[in-house]
Amino acid sequence: MDIIIGGGISGLSYALFKHSDDYLVLEKEAELGGYCRTTKRNNFVWDYSGHFFHFQDADIKHLIMESLCRQGEVVDVQKCTSIKYGELLVDFPFQKNIHQLPKDEFIDCLVDLFAAKPTDYNSFKEMLYCKFGKSIAEKFLIPYNEKLYACDLNKLDKDAMGRFFPYAEKEQIVLNFREADNTSYNGSFSYPKGGAIQYVNEIVHQLKAGNIRTNCQVVSINLKEKQVVMQSGEVLSYNHLISTIPFPQLLKMAGVAYDEQCYSWNQVLVFNLGFDRPGPNNSSHWLYFPDKQYSFYRVGFYNNILGNRNSSLYVELGFNKDADINPSEYLGTVLHDLVRSGCISSSQVLQDYQAIVMNPAYVHITEDSIKDVADKKAMLEQFGVYSIGRYGSWTYCSIEDNVKEARALAQQLNK
Ligand SMILES: Cc1cc2nc3c(=O)[nH]c(=O)nc-3n(C[C@H](O)[C@H](O)[C@H](O)COP(=O)(O)OP(=O)(O)OC[C@H]3O[C@@H](n4cnc5c(N)ncnc54)[C@H](O)[C@@H]3O)c2cc1C
């Protein structure tokens, strides 16, 4: 039997693509979905932070969205996002829209862009300077990413964001001055009206209920005996073990020694906020906040995505992995900053809210983490243990990437 640890999108997708019913999903929470869960309360629909779908693979799109689309359950949205820069709203990505800055700042950005030497760079921060020059790096790319990742950007691998980083060549930047082409990997996206959990439910409907257990936490793994031990004390044997939990937790549970310095990450505190009346912003899907005077780095507007009038926001704050976060300490500041930044008006009354700590949220991809994950994954595979998913592979990826990775592993093991 294949045992799958974790009932998030990765674990459930593996089960979906497995050719037989010989599997068991073990999920520690009462509800499936992992970070794709949704809260529905008081007419508000909130995810664990905004979760939007941008497909590249037609089969996966069909698999997950076909029936939802037929039922009219999905909205397709052309992304409208900006950066709050002083009093201005500058289109995202910053580097392609420097012509929207005041003239002196625009000139600084342009001159530095052309003076930049895209030679050798060894870290994410050096990459930002080398590719975009001092002004673009220091006005947006560095402060924004420092708020998000909550770490020294010199520690991150030069390609830490992979295809999710909006690279742009000088020629593209200049051409963008005349005719906007701000296309990106998520230039348009789909969103189910019932929240991200609807993606998950589309998969769960295709699985056998008896093969999924919730409230089942795995606490240790015996690699030699090929057994997992549950918190209840129950012991289960496996043929293959598919783990989707954060990689360092898997190593710990399996008794594999590792260097803790290789693994770091940020935590994201998400506030989902529902107000009694529409707010002043009726067009943005989300806004970026590089300025450290604001507590958050990003604010999203569910009402503008879904086209409804009730004002429903998600707000994201970045912390380092060791922070002891007490959400109630931040709510007042967040509301104050939302008014100051024009996201809400002072007459809007908070009707309901939810605070969620995503830990881990964004893993810090470093040269050491890339090497250690690859080495240890290869070692674990000798014991029939496979680690997949955003946290199982310790990477930066989308839901679609999770489904693809799970499908590839199932196809490999189905043989
Ligand atoms: C702030 C933020 C915004 C994002 N926005 C988007 C977006 O817009 N679009 C997009 O495509 N992707 C987005 N993502 C990425 C997306 O959330 C992930 O790629 C995806 O949810 C990961 O799914 P997973 O199954 O790999 O991991 P998880 O969702 O973490 O699932 C792992 C599961 O394992 C369970 N588990 C953990 N330990 C145990 C244990 N010991 N025993 C049993 N079960 C256990 C957990 O409870 C969880 O259910 C975002 C991520 C973040 C952090």
The ligand as an SDF file (V2000), in Angstrom:
LIG
                    3D

 53 58  0  0  0  0  0  0  0  0999 V2000
    0.9850   33.3290    0.7430 C   0  0  0  0  0  0  0  0  0  0  0  0
    0.8140   32.2720   -0.3130 C   0  0  0  0  0  0  0  0  0  0  0  0
    0.0650   32.5390   -1.4480 C   0  0  0  0  0  0  0  0  0  0  0  0
   -0.0720   31.5720   -2.4390 C   0  0  0  0  0  0  0  0  0  0  0  0
   -0.8000   31.8690   -3.5630 N   0  0  0  0  0  0  0  0  0  0  0  0
   -0.9000   30.9720   -4.5560 C   0  0  0  0  0  0  0  0  0  0  0  0
   -1.6390   31.2680   -5.7340 C   0  0  0  0  0  0  0  0  0  0  0  0
   -2.2150   32.3360   -5.8850 O   0  0  0  0  0  0  0  0  0  0  0  0
   -1.6970   30.3260   -6.7170 N   0  0  0  0  0  0  0  0  0  0  0  0
   -1.0620   29.1260   -6.6200 C   0  0  0  0  0  0  0  0  0  0  0  0
   -1.1340   28.3200   -7.5590 O   0  0  0  0  0  0  0  0  0  0  0  0
   -0.3650   28.8020   -5.4990 N   0  0  0  0  0  0  0  0  0  0  0  0
   -0.2720   29.6950   -4.4780 C   0  0  0  0  0  0  0  0  0  0  0  0
    0.4360   29.3850   -3.3400 N   0  0  0  0  0  0  0  0  0  0  0  0
    1.0920   28.0570   -3.2640 C   0  0  0  0  0  0  0  0  0  0  0  0
    0.1030   26.9650   -2.8150 C   0  0  0  0  0  0  0  0  0  0  0  0
   -0.4900   27.3200   -1.5930 O   0  0  0  0  0  0  0  0  0  0  0  0
    0.8710   25.6770   -2.6120 C   0  0  0  0  0  0  0  0  0  0  0  0
    1.6610   25.3880   -3.7390 O   0  0  0  0  0  0  0  0  0  0  0  0
   -0.0150   24.4750   -2.3050 C   0  0  0  0  0  0  0  0  0  0  0  0
   -1.1010   24.7860   -1.4810 O   0  0  0  0  0  0  0  0  0  0  0  0
    0.8670   23.4270   -1.6250 C   0  0  0  0  0  0  0  0  0  0  0  0
    0.1450   22.2430   -1.4570 O   0  0  0  0  0  0  0  0  0  0  0  0
    0.8490   20.9840   -0.8050 P   0  0  0  0  0  0  0  0  0  0  0  0
   -0.1450   19.8910   -0.8000 O   0  0  0  0  0  0  0  0  0  0  0  0
    2.1640   20.7430   -1.4490 O   0  0  0  0  0  0  0  0  0  0  0  0
    1.1810   21.4470    0.6980 O   0  0  0  0  0  0  0  0  0  0  0  0
    0.1780   21.7880    1.9020 P   0  0  0  0  0  0  0  0  0  0  0  0
   -0.9880   22.5160    1.4120 O   0  0  0  0  0  0  0  0  0  0  0  0
    1.0440   22.4040    2.9440 O   0  0  0  0  0  0  0  0  0  0  0  0
   -0.3190   20.3470    2.3800 O   0  0  0  0  0  0  0  0  0  0  0  0
    0.4020   19.5440    3.2800 C   0  0  0  0  0  0  0  0  0  0  0  0
   -0.6050   18.8430    4.1790 C   0  0  0  0  0  0  0  0  0  0  0  0
    0.1030   17.9830    5.0760 O   0  0  0  0  0  0  0  0  0  0  0  0
   -0.5690   18.0010    6.3340 C   0  0  0  0  0  0  0  0  0  0  0  0
    0.3860   17.5380    7.3480 N   0  0  0  0  0  0  0  0  0  0  0  0
    1.4620   18.2010    7.8300 C   0  0  0  0  0  0  0  0  0  0  0  0
    2.1030   17.4370    8.7580 N   0  0  0  0  0  0  0  0  0  0  0  0
    1.4090   16.2810    8.8530 C   0  0  0  0  0  0  0  0  0  0  0  0
    1.5800   15.0940    9.6210 C   0  0  0  0  0  0  0  0  0  0  0  0
    2.6060   14.9510   10.4850 N   0  0  0  0  0  0  0  0  0  0  0  0
    0.6910   14.0770    9.4630 N   0  0  0  0  0  0  0  0  0  0  0  0
   -0.3550   14.1970    8.5900 C   0  0  0  0  0  0  0  0  0  0  0  0
   -0.5640   15.3110    7.8340 N   0  0  0  0  0  0  0  0  0  0  0  0
    0.3140   16.3310    7.9590 C   0  0  0  0  0  0  0  0  0  0  0  0
   -0.9580   19.4580    6.4770 C   0  0  0  0  0  0  0  0  0  0  0  0
   -1.9690   19.6440    7.4340 O   0  0  0  0  0  0  0  0  0  0  0  0
   -1.4030   19.8030    5.0410 C   0  0  0  0  0  0  0  0  0  0  0  0
   -2.7870   19.5480    4.8740 O   0  0  0  0  0  0  0  0  0  0  0  0
    0.5670   30.3050   -2.3090 C   0  0  0  0  0  0  0  0  0  0  0  0
    1.3020   30.0330   -1.1500 C   0  0  0  0  0  0  0  0  0  0  0  0
    1.4340   31.0030   -0.1700 C   0  0  0  0  0  0  0  0  0  0  0  0
    2.2450   30.6930    1.0540 C   0  0  0  0  0  0  0  0  0  0  0  0
  1  2  1  0
  2  3  1  0
  2 52  2  0
  3  4  2  0
  4  5  1  0
  4 50  1  0
  5  6  2  0
  6  7  1  0
  6 13  1  0
  7  8  2  0
  7  9  1  0
  9 10  1  0
 10 11  2  0
 10 12  1  0
 12 13  2  0
 13 14  1  0
 14 15  1  0
 14 50  1  0
 15 16  1  0
 16 17  1  0
 16 18  1  0
 18 19  1  0
 18 20  1  0
 20 21  1  0
 20 22  1  0
 22 23  1  0
 23 24  1  0
 24 25  2  0
 24 26  1  0
 24 27  1  0
 27 28  1  0
 28 29  2  0
 28 30  1  0
 28 31  1  0
 31 32  1  0
 32 33  1  0
 33 34  1  0
 33 48  1  0
 34 35  1  0
 35 36  1  0
 35 46  1  0
 36 37  1  0
 36 45  1  0
 37 38  2  0
 38 39  1  0
 39 40  1  0
 39 45  2  0
 40 41  1  0
 40 42  2  0
 42 43  1  0
 43 44  2  0
 44 45  1  0
 46 47  1  0
 46 48  1  0
 48 49  1  0
 50 51  2  0
 51 52  1  0
 52 53  1  0
M  END
$$$$
